[in-house]
Amino acid sequence: MSDVTDKAALARKIAERKVAFIRHGISYLVVVVGLAIVNNLTYGGYQWWLWVAFGWGVGVVSHFLSAFLYQSGSLVERLARKELEKMNESDKT
């Protein structure tokens, strides 16, 4: 029963991280588009909003990586499994 509970808690944590990323991405798009509009309506020369888009974009990309690729140590578990497989193969020879 504990294993099922642990898996449910982990699944909920992963789902919450993915939803948080989606919210982050939506707010990023809304704010950056708003800044671009303000920049181009008030002063169309220097595109200062691109600095905000780039800086915040780095944060959005890192949030994506943590939410979808490196979730809850899955990368560490995958690498550990590969190392165990290598060790088992070397023991057989």
PDB file with one MODEL, atoms N, CA, C and O in Angstrom:
MODEL        1
ATOM      1  N   MET A   1       0.826  -1.195   0.000  1.00  0.00           N
ATOM      2  CA  MET A   1       0.000   0.000   0.000  1.00  0.00           C
ATOM      3  C   MET A   1       0.867   1.256   0.000  1.00  0.00           C
ATOM      4  O   MET A   1       0.526   2.258  -0.628  1.00  0.00           O
ATOM      5  N   SER A   2       1.972   1.192   0.698  1.00  0.00           N
ATOM      6  CA  SER A   2       2.874   2.335   0.780  1.00  0.00           C
ATOM      7  C   SER A   2       3.443   2.679  -0.586  1.00  0.00           C
ATOM      8  O   SER A   2       3.596   3.855  -0.919  1.00  0.00           O
ATOM      9  N   ASP A   3       3.759   1.661  -1.381  1.00  0.00           N
ATOM     10  CA  ASP A   3       4.311   1.890  -2.714  1.00  0.00           C
ATOM     11  C   ASP A   3       3.305   2.616  -3.601  1.00  0.00           C
ATOM     12  O   ASP A   3       3.678   3.512  -4.358  1.00  0.00           O
ATOM     13  N   VAL A   4       2.037   2.236  -3.512  1.00  0.00           N
ATOM     14  CA  VAL A   4       0.987   2.888  -4.298  1.00  0.00           C
ATOM     15  C   VAL A   4       0.827   4.335  -3.854  1.00  0.00           C
ATOM     16  O   VAL A   4       0.673   5.228  -4.687  1.00  0.00           O
ATOM     17  N   THR A   5       0.861   4.567  -2.561  1.00  0.00           N
ATOM     18  CA  THR A   5       0.736   5.917  -2.029  1.00  0.00           C
ATOM     19  C   THR A   5       1.920   6.779  -2.458  1.00  0.00           C
ATOM     20  O   THR A   5       1.751   7.942  -2.825  1.00  0.00           O
ATOM     21  N   ASP A   6       3.115   6.201  -2.409  1.00  0.00           N
ATOM     22  CA  ASP A   6       4.305   6.940  -2.831  1.00  0.00           C
ATOM     23  C   ASP A   6       4.234   7.306  -4.307  1.00  0.00           C
ATOM     24  O   ASP A   6       4.588   8.420  -4.694  1.00  0.00           O
ATOM     25  N   LYS A   7       3.776   6.370  -5.128  1.00  0.00           N
ATOM     26  CA  LYS A   7       3.662   6.641  -6.559  1.00  0.00           C
ATOM     27  C   LYS A   7       2.612   7.712  -6.832  1.00  0.00           C
ATOM     28  O   LYS A   7       2.810   8.570  -7.693  1.00  0.00           O
ATOM     29  N   ALA A   8       1.495   7.668  -6.103  1.00  0.00           N
ATOM     30  CA  ALA A   8       0.452   8.678  -6.279  1.00  0.00           C
ATOM     31  C   ALA A   8       0.959  10.056  -5.872  1.00  0.00           C
ATOM     32  O   ALA A   8       0.670  11.049  -6.539  1.00  0.00           O
ATOM     33  N   ALA A   9       1.711  10.117  -4.785  1.00  0.00           N
ATOM     34  CA  ALA A   9       2.263  11.397  -4.333  1.00  0.00           C
ATOM     35  C   ALA A   9       3.277  11.931  -5.344  1.00  0.00           C
ATOM     36  O   ALA A   9       3.301  13.129  -5.628  1.00  0.00           O
ATOM     37  N   LEU A  10       4.104  11.053  -5.882  1.00  0.00           N
ATOM     38  CA  LEU A  10       5.086  11.462  -6.886  1.00  0.00           C
ATOM     39  C   LEU A  10       4.394  11.928  -8.163  1.00  0.00           C
ATOM     40  O   LEU A  10       4.792  12.932  -8.754  1.00  0.00           O
ATOM     41  N   ALA A  11       3.369  11.211  -8.585  1.00  0.00           N
ATOM     42  CA  ALA A  11       2.623  11.594  -9.789  1.00  0.00           C
ATOM     43  C   ALA A  11       1.962  12.957  -9.602  1.00  0.00           C
ATOM     44  O   ALA A  11       1.944  13.774 -10.523  1.00  0.00           O
ATOM     45  N   ARG A  12       1.425  13.198  -8.420  1.00  0.00           N
ATOM     46  CA  ARG A  12       0.803  14.497  -8.139  1.00  0.00           C
ATOM     47  C   ARG A  12       1.846  15.620  -8.162  1.00  0.00           C
ATOM     48  O   ARG A  12       1.593  16.701  -8.694  1.00  0.00           O
ATOM     49  N   LYS A  13       3.013  15.355  -7.583  1.00  0.00           N
ATOM     50  CA  LYS A  13       4.085  16.349  -7.563  1.00  0.00           C
ATOM     51  C   LYS A  13       4.531  16.686  -8.982  1.00  0.00           C
ATOM     52  O   LYS A  13       4.729  17.856  -9.310  1.00  0.00           O
ATOM     53  N   ILE A  14       4.690  15.672  -9.818  1.00  0.00           N
ATOM     54  CA  ILE A  14       5.096  15.894 -11.209  1.00  0.00           C
ATOM     55  C   ILE A  14       4.024  16.675 -11.962  1.00  0.00           C
ATOM     56  O   ILE A  14       4.339  17.588 -12.725  1.00  0.00           O
ATOM     57  N   ALA A  15       2.763  16.319 -11.749  1.00  0.00           N
ATOM     58  CA  ALA A  15       1.665  17.028 -12.414  1.00  0.00           C
ATOM     59  C   ALA A  15       1.622  18.493 -11.976  1.00  0.00           C
ATOM     60  O   ALA A  15       1.386  19.376 -12.800  1.00  0.00           O
ATOM     61  N   GLU A  16       1.844  18.755 -10.702  1.00  0.00           N
ATOM     62  CA  GLU A  16       1.855  20.131 -10.208  1.00  0.00           C
ATOM     63  C   GLU A  16       2.991  20.931 -10.833  1.00  0.00           C
ATOM     64  O   GLU A  16       2.820  22.110 -11.145  1.00  0.00           O
ATOM     65  N   ARG A  17       4.150  20.301 -11.019  1.00  0.00           N
ATOM     66  CA  ARG A  17       5.278  20.994 -11.644  1.00  0.00           C
ATOM     67  C   ARG A  17       4.979  21.321 -13.098  1.00  0.00           C
ATOM     68  O   ARG A  17       5.365  22.383 -13.585  1.00  0.00           O
ATOM     69  N   LYS A  18       4.295  20.420 -13.797  1.00  0.00           N
ATOM     70  CA  LYS A  18       3.949  20.673 -15.192  1.00  0.00           C
ATOM     71  C   LYS A  18       2.925  21.795 -15.316  1.00  0.00           C
ATOM     72  O   LYS A  18       3.022  22.634 -16.211  1.00  0.00           O
ATOM     73  N   VAL A  19       1.939  21.808 -14.412  1.00  0.00           N
ATOM     74  CA  VAL A  19       0.937  22.879 -14.424  1.00  0.00           C
ATOM     75  C   VAL A  19       1.595  24.217 -14.094  1.00  0.00           C
ATOM     76  O   VAL A  19       1.255  25.237 -14.693  1.00  0.00           O
ATOM     77  N   ALA A  20       2.525  24.221 -13.154  1.00  0.00           N
ATOM     78  CA  ALA A  20       3.238  25.450 -12.812  1.00  0.00           C
ATOM     79  C   ALA A  20       4.017  25.976 -14.016  1.00  0.00           C
ATOM     80  O   ALA A  20       4.067  27.184 -14.248  1.00  0.00           O
ATOM     81  N   PHE A  21       4.621  25.066 -14.778  1.00  0.00           N
ATOM     82  CA  PHE A  21       5.331  25.506 -15.982  1.00  0.00           C
ATOM     83  C   PHE A  21       4.364  26.111 -16.988  1.00  0.00           C
ATOM     84  O   PHE A  21       4.663  27.150 -17.577  1.00  0.00           O
ATOM     85  N   ILE A  22       3.221  25.489 -17.197  1.00  0.00           N
ATOM     86  CA  ILE A  22       2.240  26.007 -18.154  1.00  0.00           C
ATOM     87  C   ILE A  22       1.792  27.408 -17.749  1.00  0.00           C
ATOM     88  O   ILE A  22       1.689  28.296 -18.596  1.00  0.00           O
ATOM     89  N   ARG A  23       1.525  27.610 -16.463  1.00  0.00           N
ATOM     90  CA  ARG A  23       1.151  28.948 -15.980  1.00  0.00           C
ATOM     91  C   ARG A  23       2.286  29.946 -16.218  1.00  0.00           C
ATOM     92  O   ARG A  23       2.048  31.078 -16.639  1.00  0.00           O
ATOM     93  N   HIS A  24       3.496  29.527 -15.952  1.00  0.00           N
ATOM     94  CA  HIS A  24       4.661  30.382 -16.155  1.00  0.00           C
ATOM     95  C   HIS A  24       4.780  30.761 -17.625  1.00  0.00           C
ATOM     96  O   HIS A  24       5.024  31.923 -17.951  1.00  0.00           O
ATOM     97  N   GLY A  25       4.608  29.784 -18.513  1.00  0.00           N
ATOM     98  CA  GLY A  25       4.697  30.052 -19.947  1.00  0.00           C
ATOM     99  C   GLY A  25       3.623  31.014 -20.432  1.00  0.00           C
ATOM    100  O   GLY A  25       3.894  31.892 -21.251  1.00  0.00           O
ATOM    101  N   ILE A  26       2.405  30.849 -19.927  1.00  0.00           N
ATOM    102  CA  ILE A  26       1.311  31.742 -20.331  1.00  0.00           C
ATOM    103  C   ILE A  26       1.567  33.159 -19.851  1.00  0.00           C
ATOM    104  O   ILE A  26       1.386  34.112 -20.609  1.00  0.00           O
ATOM    105  N   SER A  27       1.989  33.308 -18.598  1.00  0.00           N
ATOM    106  CA  SER A  27       2.266  34.662 -18.094  1.00  0.00           C
ATOM    107  C   SER A  27       3.425  35.293 -18.854  1.00  0.00           C
ATOM    108  O   SER A  27       3.411  36.496 -19.116  1.00  0.00           O
ATOM    109  N   TYR A  28       4.423  34.499 -19.210  1.00  0.00           N
ATOM    110  CA  TYR A  28       5.546  34.999 -20.013  1.00  0.00           C
ATOM    111  C   TYR A  28       5.042  35.553 -21.347  1.00  0.00           C
ATOM    112  O   TYR A  28       5.386  36.668 -21.737  1.00  0.00           O
ATOM    113  N   LEU A  29       4.231  34.767 -22.033  1.00  0.00           N
ATOM    114  CA  LEU A  29       3.728  35.209 -23.337  1.00  0.00           C
ATOM    115  C   LEU A  29       2.885  36.479 -23.229  1.00  0.00           C
ATOM    116  O   LEU A  29       3.035  37.396 -24.036  1.00  0.00           O
ATOM    117  N   VAL A  30       2.008  36.532 -22.241  1.00  0.00           N
ATOM    118  CA  VAL A  30       1.130  37.700 -22.076  1.00  0.00           C
ATOM    119  C   VAL A  30       1.959  38.953 -21.802  1.00  0.00           C
ATOM    120  O   VAL A  30       1.738  39.994 -22.420  1.00  0.00           O
ATOM    121  N   VAL A  31       2.905  38.851 -20.881  1.00  0.00           N
ATOM    122  CA  VAL A  31       3.703  40.022 -20.515  1.00  0.00           C
ATOM    123  C   VAL A  31       4.609  40.455 -21.662  1.00  0.00           C
ATOM    124  O   VAL A  31       4.709  41.648 -21.950  1.00  0.00           O
ATOM    125  N   VAL A  32       5.266  39.511 -22.315  1.00  0.00           N
ATOM    126  CA  VAL A  32       6.184  39.869 -23.399  1.00  0.00           C
ATOM    127  C   VAL A  32       5.429  40.487 -24.577  1.00  0.00           C
ATOM    128  O   VAL A  32       5.887  41.466 -25.166  1.00  0.00           O
ATOM    129  N   VAL A  33       4.288  39.922 -24.913  1.00  0.00           N
ATOM    130  CA  VAL A  33       3.491  40.514 -26.003  1.00  0.00           C
ATOM    131  C   VAL A  33       3.021  41.911 -25.599  1.00  0.00           C
ATOM    132  O   VAL A  33       3.040  42.831 -26.416  1.00  0.00           O
ATOM    133  N   GLY A  34       2.601  42.073 -24.348  1.00  0.00           N
ATOM    134  CA  GLY A  34       2.186  43.395 -23.864  1.00  0.00           C
ATOM    135  C   GLY A  34       3.323  44.401 -23.924  1.00  0.00           C
ATOM    136  O   GLY A  34       3.120  45.537 -24.352  1.00  0.00           O
ATOM    137  N   LEU A  35       4.506  44.005 -23.506  1.00  0.00           N
ATOM    138  CA  LEU A  35       5.658  44.901 -23.563  1.00  0.00           C
ATOM    139  C   LEU A  35       6.022  45.257 -25.003  1.00  0.00           C
ATOM    140  O   LEU A  35       6.392  46.396 -25.287  1.00  0.00           O
ATOM    141  N   ALA A  36       5.919  44.294 -25.904  1.00  0.00           N
ATOM    142  CA  ALA A  36       6.211  44.563 -27.314  1.00  0.00           C
ATOM    143  C   ALA A  36       5.222  45.579 -27.881  1.00  0.00           C
ATOM    144  O   ALA A  36       5.603  46.477 -28.631  1.00  0.00           O
ATOM    145  N   ILE A  37       3.966  45.432 -27.519  1.00  0.00           N
ATOM    146  CA  ILE A  37       2.945  46.382 -27.992  1.00  0.00           C
ATOM    147  C   ILE A  37       3.215  47.772 -27.445  1.00  0.00           C
ATOM    148  O   ILE A  37       3.186  48.753 -28.187  1.00  0.00           O
ATOM    149  N   VAL A  38       3.481  47.857 -26.141  1.00  0.00           N
ATOM    150  CA  VAL A  38       3.769  49.161 -25.528  1.00  0.00           C
ATOM    151  C   VAL A  38       5.001  49.786 -26.185  1.00  0.00           C
ATOM    152  O   VAL A  38       4.993  50.972 -26.514  1.00  0.00           O
ATOM    153  N   ASN A  39       6.051  49.001 -26.374  1.00  0.00           N
ATOM    154  CA  ASN A  39       7.275  49.505 -26.984  1.00  0.00           C
ATOM    155  C   ASN A  39       7.029  50.046 -28.385  1.00  0.00           C
ATOM    156  O   ASN A  39       7.527  51.115 -28.738  1.00  0.00           O
ATOM    157  N   ASN A  40       6.274  49.321 -29.169  1.00  0.00           N
ATOM    158  CA  ASN A  40       6.060  49.723 -30.555  1.00  0.00           C
ATOM    159  C   ASN A  40       5.033  50.843 -30.710  1.00  0.00           C
ATOM    160  O   ASN A  40       5.070  51.582 -31.694  1.00  0.00           O
ATOM    161  N   LEU A  41       4.119  50.978 -29.752  1.00  0.00           N
ATOM    162  CA  LEU A  41       3.160  52.075 -29.825  1.00  0.00           C
ATOM    163  C   LEU A  41       3.753  53.384 -29.325  1.00  0.00           C
ATOM    164  O   LEU A  41       3.405  54.454 -29.825  1.00  0.00           O
ATOM    165  N   THR A  42       4.642  53.310 -28.347  1.00  0.00           N
ATOM    166  CA  THR A  42       5.201  54.532 -27.776  1.00  0.00           C
ATOM    167  C   THR A  42       6.497  54.950 -28.458  1.00  0.00           C
ATOM    168  O   THR A  42       6.727  56.137 -28.692  1.00  0.00           O
ATOM    169  N   TYR A  43       7.331  53.988 -28.772  1.00  0.00           N
ATOM    170  CA  TYR A  43       8.613  54.294 -29.396  1.00  0.00           C
ATOM    171  C   TYR A  43       9.037  53.077 -30.198  1.00  0.00           C
ATOM    172  O   TYR A  43       9.484  52.078 -29.635  1.00  0.00           O
ATOM    173  N   GLY A  44       8.899  53.161 -31.477  1.00  0.00           N
ATOM    174  CA  GLY A  44       9.155  52.010 -32.327  1.00  0.00           C
ATOM    175  C   GLY A  44      10.608  51.770 -32.681  1.00  0.00           C
ATOM    176  O   GLY A  44      10.917  50.810 -33.388  1.00  0.00           O
ATOM    177  N   GLY A  45      11.507  52.619 -32.208  1.00  0.00           N
ATOM    178  CA  GLY A  45      12.921  52.480 -32.579  1.00  0.00           C
ATOM    179  C   GLY A  45      13.594  51.318 -31.881  1.00  0.00           C
ATOM    180  O   GLY A  45      13.620  50.203 -32.401  1.00  0.00           O
ATOM    181  N   TYR A  46      14.130  51.573 -30.718  1.00  0.00           N
ATOM    182  CA  TYR A  46      14.878  50.561 -29.967  1.00  0.00           C
ATOM    183  C   TYR A  46      13.921  49.539 -29.358  1.00  0.00           C
ATOM    184  O   TYR A  46      12.982  49.907 -28.651  1.00  0.00           O
ATOM    185  N   GLN A  47      14.153  48.287 -29.626  1.00  0.00           N
ATOM    186  CA  GLN A  47      13.265  47.212 -29.141  1.00  0.00           C
ATOM    187  C   GLN A  47      13.757  46.684 -27.791  1.00  0.00           C
ATOM    188  O   GLN A  47      14.337  45.600 -27.723  1.00  0.00           O
ATOM    189  N   TRP A  48      13.529  47.443 -26.726  1.00  0.00           N
ATOM    190  CA  TRP A  48      13.995  47.088 -25.393  1.00  0.00           C
ATOM    191  C   TRP A  48      13.285  45.874 -24.817  1.00  0.00           C
ATOM    192  O   TRP A  48      13.834  45.196 -23.949  1.00  0.00           O
ATOM    193  N   TRP A  49      12.090  45.590 -25.276  1.00  0.00           N
ATOM    194  CA  TRP A  49      11.334  44.464 -24.747  1.00  0.00           C
ATOM    195  C   TRP A  49      12.025  43.126 -25.045  1.00  0.00           C
ATOM    196  O   TRP A  49      11.768  42.134 -24.363  1.00  0.00           O
ATOM    197  N   LEU A  50      12.890  43.096 -26.046  1.00  0.00           N
ATOM    198  CA  LEU A  50      13.611  41.866 -26.372  1.00  0.00           C
ATOM    199  C   LEU A  50      14.545  41.436 -25.238  1.00  0.00           C
ATOM    200  O   LEU A  50      14.763  40.241 -25.040  1.00  0.00           O
ATOM    201  N   TRP A  51      15.104  42.405 -24.486  1.00  0.00           N
ATOM    202  CA  TRP A  51      15.952  42.076 -23.347  1.00  0.00           C
ATOM    203  C   TRP A  51      15.148  41.347 -22.274  1.00  0.00           C
ATOM    204  O   TRP A  51      15.611  40.370 -21.685  1.00  0.00           O
ATOM    205  N   VAL A  52      13.942  41.837 -22.035  1.00  0.00           N
ATOM    206  CA  VAL A  52      13.062  41.181 -21.065  1.00  0.00           C
ATOM    207  C   VAL A  52      12.692  39.793 -21.565  1.00  0.00           C
ATOM    208  O   VAL A  52      12.722  38.827 -20.801  1.00  0.00           O
ATOM    209  N   ALA A  53      12.346  39.689 -22.836  1.00  0.00           N
ATOM    210  CA  ALA A  53      11.962  38.402 -23.416  1.00  0.00           C
ATOM    211  C   ALA A  53      13.108  37.398 -23.317  1.00  0.00           C
ATOM    212  O   ALA A  53      12.881  36.230 -23.001  1.00  0.00           O
ATOM    213  N   PHE A  54      14.328  37.840 -23.582  1.00  0.00           N
ATOM    214  CA  PHE A  54      15.473  36.938 -23.514  1.00  0.00           C
ATOM    215  C   PHE A  54      15.752  36.512 -22.074  1.00  0.00           C
ATOM    216  O   PHE A  54      15.900  35.323 -21.794  1.00  0.00           O
ATOM    217  N   GLY A  55      15.822  37.475 -21.171  1.00  0.00           N
ATOM    218  CA  GLY A  55      16.130  37.163 -19.773  1.00  0.00           C
ATOM    219  C   GLY A  55      15.109  36.247 -19.140  1.00  0.00           C
ATOM    220  O   GLY A  55      15.461  35.250 -18.509  1.00  0.00           O
ATOM    221  N   TRP A  56      13.854  36.584 -19.307  1.00  0.00           N
ATOM    222  CA  TRP A  56      12.788  35.765 -18.737  1.00  0.00           C
ATOM    223  C   TRP A  56      12.698  34.439 -19.494  1.00  0.00           C
ATOM    224  O   TRP A  56      12.358  33.411 -18.909  1.00  0.00           O
ATOM    225  N   GLY A  57      13.002  34.462 -20.784  1.00  0.00           N
ATOM    226  CA  GLY A  57      12.974  33.239 -21.586  1.00  0.00           C
ATOM    227  C   GLY A  57      13.948  32.192 -21.083  1.00  0.00           C
ATOM    228  O   GLY A  57      13.652  30.998 -21.131  1.00  0.00           O
ATOM    229  N   VAL A  58      15.105  32.620 -20.600  1.00  0.00           N
ATOM    230  CA  VAL A  58      16.062  31.687 -20.011  1.00  0.00           C
ATOM    231  C   VAL A  58      15.428  30.998 -18.803  1.00  0.00           C
ATOM    232  O   VAL A  58      15.593  29.794 -18.608  1.00  0.00           O
ATOM    233  N   GLY A  59      14.711  31.764 -18.006  1.00  0.00           N
ATOM    234  CA  GLY A  59      14.012  31.184 -16.856  1.00  0.00           C
ATOM    235  C   GLY A  59      12.923  30.210 -17.271  1.00  0.00           C
ATOM    236  O   GLY A  59      12.747  29.169 -16.638  1.00  0.00           O
ATOM    237  N   VAL A  60      12.196  30.537 -18.323  1.00  0.00           N
ATOM    238  CA  VAL A  60      11.125  29.654 -18.811  1.00  0.00           C
ATOM    239  C   VAL A  60      11.722  28.346 -19.333  1.00  0.00           C
ATOM    240  O   VAL A  60      11.174  27.272 -19.086  1.00  0.00           O
ATOM    241  N   VAL A  61      12.835  28.434 -20.047  1.00  0.00           N
ATOM    242  CA  VAL A  61      13.480  27.224 -20.564  1.00  0.00           C
ATOM    243  C   VAL A  61      13.972  26.345 -19.414  1.00  0.00           C
ATOM    244  O   VAL A  61      13.795  25.127 -19.446  1.00  0.00           O
ATOM    245  N   SER A  62      14.584  26.952 -18.404  1.00  0.00           N
ATOM    246  CA  SER A  62      15.053  26.153 -17.267  1.00  0.00           C
ATOM    247  C   SER A  62      13.882  25.548 -16.505  1.00  0.00           C
ATOM    248  O   SER A  62      13.992  24.435 -15.991  1.00  0.00           O
ATOM    249  N   HIS A  63      12.757  26.267 -16.422  1.00  0.00           N
ATOM    250  CA  HIS A  63      11.563  25.722 -15.785  1.00  0.00           C
ATOM    251  C   HIS A  63      11.027  24.534 -16.578  1.00  0.00           C
ATOM    252  O   HIS A  63      10.597  23.540 -15.995  1.00  0.00           O
ATOM    253  N   PHE A  64      11.052  24.635 -17.909  1.00  0.00           N
ATOM    254  CA  PHE A  64      10.632  23.525 -18.758  1.00  0.00           C
ATOM    255  C   PHE A  64      11.496  22.295 -18.505  1.00  0.00           C
ATOM    256  O   PHE A  64      10.986  21.187 -18.338  1.00  0.00           O
ATOM    257  N   LEU A  65      12.807  22.506 -18.480  1.00  0.00           N
ATOM    258  CA  LEU A  65      13.723  21.386 -18.265  1.00  0.00           C
ATOM    259  C   LEU A  65      13.473  20.710 -16.930  1.00  0.00           C
ATOM    260  O   LEU A  65      13.480  19.483 -16.841  1.00  0.00           O
ATOM    261  N   SER A  66      13.250  21.504 -15.891  1.00  0.00           N
ATOM    262  CA  SER A  66      13.023  20.903 -14.578  1.00  0.00           C
ATOM    263  C   SER A  66      11.665  20.220 -14.487  1.00  0.00           C
ATOM    264  O   SER A  66      11.517  19.234 -13.765  1.00  0.00           O
ATOM    265  N   ALA A  67      10.681  20.726 -15.204  1.00  0.00           N
ATOM    266  CA  ALA A  67       9.337  20.149 -15.114  1.00  0.00           C
ATOM    267  C   ALA A  67       9.170  18.904 -15.980  1.00  0.00           C
ATOM    268  O   ALA A  67       8.455  17.979 -15.594  1.00  0.00           O
ATOM    269  N   PHE A  68       9.813  18.866 -17.137  1.00  0.00           N
ATOM    270  CA  PHE A  68       9.556  17.778 -18.072  1.00  0.00           C
ATOM    271  C   PHE A  68      10.718  16.807 -18.264  1.00  0.00           C
ATOM    272  O   PHE A  68      10.481  15.636 -18.563  1.00  0.00           O
ATOM    273  N   LEU A  69      11.953  17.247 -18.104  1.00  0.00           N
ATOM    274  CA  LEU A  69      13.076  16.364 -18.382  1.00  0.00           C
ATOM    275  C   LEU A  69      13.752  15.818 -17.138  1.00  0.00           C
ATOM    276  O   LEU A  69      14.099  14.638 -17.087  1.00  0.00           O
ATOM    277  N   TYR A  70      13.941  16.656 -16.143  1.00  0.00           N
ATOM    278  CA  TYR A  70      14.686  16.242 -14.960  1.00  0.00           C
ATOM    279  C   TYR A  70      13.760  16.079 -13.764  1.00  0.00           C
ATOM    280  O   TYR A  70      14.131  16.419 -12.641  1.00  0.00           O
ATOM    281  N   GLN A  71      12.588  15.575 -13.990  1.00  0.00           N
ATOM    282  CA  GLN A  71      11.585  15.507 -12.949  1.00  0.00           C
ATOM    283  C   GLN A  71      11.905  14.463 -11.888  1.00  0.00           C
ATOM    284  O   GLN A  71      12.134  13.292 -12.189  1.00  0.00           O
ATOM    285  N   SER A  72      11.915  14.904 -10.674  1.00  0.00           N
ATOM    286  CA  SER A  72      12.037  14.055  -9.485  1.00  0.00           C
ATOM    287  C   SER A  72      13.166  13.041  -9.569  1.00  0.00           C
ATOM    288  O   SER A  72      12.989  11.890  -9.171  1.00  0.00           O
ATOM    289  N   GLY A  73      14.302  13.440 -10.070  1.00  0.00           N
ATOM    290  CA  GLY A  73      15.458  12.557 -10.095  1.00  0.00           C
ATOM    291  C   GLY A  73      15.405  11.456 -11.130  1.00  0.00           C
ATOM    292  O   GLY A  73      16.180  10.504 -11.040  1.00  0.00           O
ATOM    293  N   SER A  74      14.533  11.547 -12.097  1.00  0.00           N
ATOM    294  CA  SER A  74      14.435  10.473 -13.086  1.00  0.00           C
ATOM    295  C   SER A  74      15.720  10.348 -13.890  1.00  0.00           C
ATOM    296  O   SER A  74      16.095   9.246 -14.292  1.00  0.00           O
ATOM    297  N   LEU A  75      16.401  11.469 -14.128  1.00  0.00           N
ATOM    298  CA  LEU A  75      17.670  11.407 -14.854  1.00  0.00           C
ATOM    299  C   LEU A  75      18.710  10.645 -14.033  1.00  0.00           C
ATOM    300  O   LEU A  75      19.450   9.823 -14.573  1.00  0.00           O
ATOM    301  N   VAL A  76      18.763  10.914 -12.752  1.00  0.00           N
ATOM    302  CA  VAL A  76      19.703  10.226 -11.874  1.00  0.00           C
ATOM    303  C   VAL A  76      19.385   8.734 -11.834  1.00  0.00           C
ATOM    304  O   VAL A  76      20.291   7.902 -11.886  1.00  0.00           O
ATOM    305  N   GLU A  77      18.105   8.398 -11.742  1.00  0.00           N
ATOM    306  CA  GLU A  77      17.706   6.989 -11.710  1.00  0.00           C
ATOM    307  C   GLU A  77      18.084   6.286 -13.014  1.00  0.00           C
ATOM    308  O   GLU A  77      18.563   5.152 -12.998  1.00  0.00           O
ATOM    309  N   ARG A  78      17.867   6.961 -14.132  1.00  0.00           N
ATOM    310  CA  ARG A  78      18.192   6.376 -15.430  1.00  0.00           C
ATOM    311  C   ARG A  78      19.695   6.125 -15.553  1.00  0.00           C
ATOM    312  O   ARG A  78      20.120   5.062 -16.006  1.00  0.00           O
ATOM    313  N   LEU A  79      20.488   7.108 -15.148  1.00  0.00           N
ATOM    314  CA  LEU A  79      21.943   6.943 -15.212  1.00  0.00           C
ATOM    315  C   LEU A  79      22.423   5.854 -14.260  1.00  0.00           C
ATOM    316  O   LEU A  79      23.337   5.096 -14.587  1.00  0.00           O
ATOM    317  N   ALA A  80      21.808   5.777 -13.086  1.00  0.00           N
ATOM    318  CA  ALA A  80      22.189   4.733 -12.132  1.00  0.00           C
ATOM    319  C   ALA A  80      21.868   3.355 -12.689  1.00  0.00           C
ATOM    320  O   ALA A  80      22.657   2.425 -12.524  1.00  0.00           O
ATOM    321  N   ARG A  81      20.719   3.208 -13.349  1.00  0.00           N
ATOM    322  CA  ARG A  81      20.367   1.930 -13.968  1.00  0.00           C
ATOM    323  C   ARG A  81      21.374   1.527 -15.036  1.00  0.00           C
ATOM    324  O   ARG A  81      21.759   0.362 -15.136  1.00  0.00           O
ATOM    325  N   LYS A  82      21.797   2.507 -15.835  1.00  0.00           N
ATOM    326  CA  LYS A  82      22.792   2.210 -16.873  1.00  0.00           C
ATOM    327  C   LYS A  82      24.109   1.763 -16.259  1.00  0.00           C
ATOM    328  O   LYS A  82      24.752   0.840 -16.760  1.00  0.00           O
ATOM    329  N   GLU A  83      24.510   2.416 -15.175  1.00  0.00           N
ATOM    330  CA  GLU A  83      25.749   2.030 -14.504  1.00  0.00           C
ATOM    331  C   GLU A  83      25.646   0.624 -13.922  1.00  0.00           C
ATOM    332  O   GLU A  83      26.599  -0.153 -13.990  1.00  0.00           O
ATOM    333  N   LEU A  84      24.486   0.299 -13.349  1.00  0.00           N
ATOM    334  CA  LEU A  84      24.277  -1.048 -12.822  1.00  0.00           C
ATOM    335  C   LEU A  84      24.341  -2.089 -13.935  1.00  0.00           C
ATOM    336  O   LEU A  84      24.912  -3.166 -13.759  1.00  0.00           O
ATOM    337  N   GLU A  85      23.751  -1.758 -15.080  1.00  0.00           N
ATOM    338  CA  GLU A  85      23.800  -2.678 -16.213  1.00  0.00           C
ATOM    339  C   GLU A  85      25.238  -2.903 -16.668  1.00  0.00           C
ATOM    340  O   GLU A  85      25.626  -4.031 -16.972  1.00  0.00           O
ATOM    341  N   LYS A  86      26.029  -1.830 -16.714  1.00  0.00           N
ATOM    342  CA  LYS A  86      27.441  -1.952 -17.090  1.00  0.00           C
ATOM    343  C   LYS A  86      28.189  -2.844 -16.087  1.00  0.00           C
ATOM    344  O   LYS A  86      29.006  -3.681 -16.471  1.00  0.00           O
ATOM    345  N   MET A  87      27.896  -2.649 -14.815  1.00  0.00           N
ATOM    346  CA  MET A  87      28.559  -3.445 -13.774  1.00  0.00           C
ATOM    347  C   MET A  87      28.174  -4.903 -13.893  1.00  0.00           C
ATOM    348  O   MET A  87      29.025  -5.782 -13.754  1.00  0.00           O
ATOM    349  N   ASN A  88      26.906  -5.173 -14.149  1.00  0.00           N
ATOM    350  CA  ASN A  88      26.442  -6.549 -14.295  1.00  0.00           C
ATOM    351  C   ASN A  88      27.067  -7.231 -15.510  1.00  0.00           C
ATOM    352  O   ASN A  88      27.409  -8.412 -15.458  1.00  0.00           O
ATOM    353  N   GLU A  89      27.217  -6.475 -16.613  1.00  0.00           N
ATOM    354  CA  GLU A  89      27.835  -7.015 -17.806  1.00  0.00           C
ATOM    355  C   GLU A  89      29.311  -7.315 -17.559  1.00  0.00           C
ATOM    356  O   GLU A  89      29.825  -8.334 -18.021  1.00  0.00           O
ATOM    357  N   SER A  90      29.980  -6.443 -16.841  1.00  0.00           N
ATOM    358  CA  SER A  90      31.406  -6.670 -16.580  1.00  0.00           C
ATOM    359  C   SER A  90      31.604  -7.832 -15.607  1.00  0.00           C
ATOM    360  O   SER A  90      32.635  -8.503 -15.663  1.00  0.00           O
ATOM    361  N   ASP A  91      30.638  -8.086 -14.714  1.00  0.00           N
ATOM    362  CA  ASP A  91      30.711  -9.231 -13.811  1.00  0.00           C
ATOM    363  C   ASP A  91      30.540 -10.550 -14.550  1.00  0.00           C
ATOM    364  O   ASP A  91      31.103 -11.567 -14.144  1.00  0.00           O
ATOM    365  N   LYS A  92      29.775 -10.541 -15.620  1.00  0.00           N
ATOM    366  CA  LYS A  92      29.514 -11.759 -16.391  1.00  0.00           C
ATOM    367  C   LYS A  92      30.747 -12.177 -17.193  1.00  0.00           C
ATOM    368  O   LYS A  92      30.940 -13.362 -17.462  1.00  0.00           O
ATOM    369  N   THR A  93      31.571 -11.220 -17.569  1.00  0.00           N
ATOM    370  CA  THR A  93      32.725 -11.560 -18.400  1.00  0.00           C
ATOM    371  C   THR A  93      33.929 -11.948 -17.588  1.00  0.00           C
ATOM    372  O   THR A  93      34.978 -12.261 -18.150  1.00  0.00           O
TER     373      THR A  93
ENDMDL
END
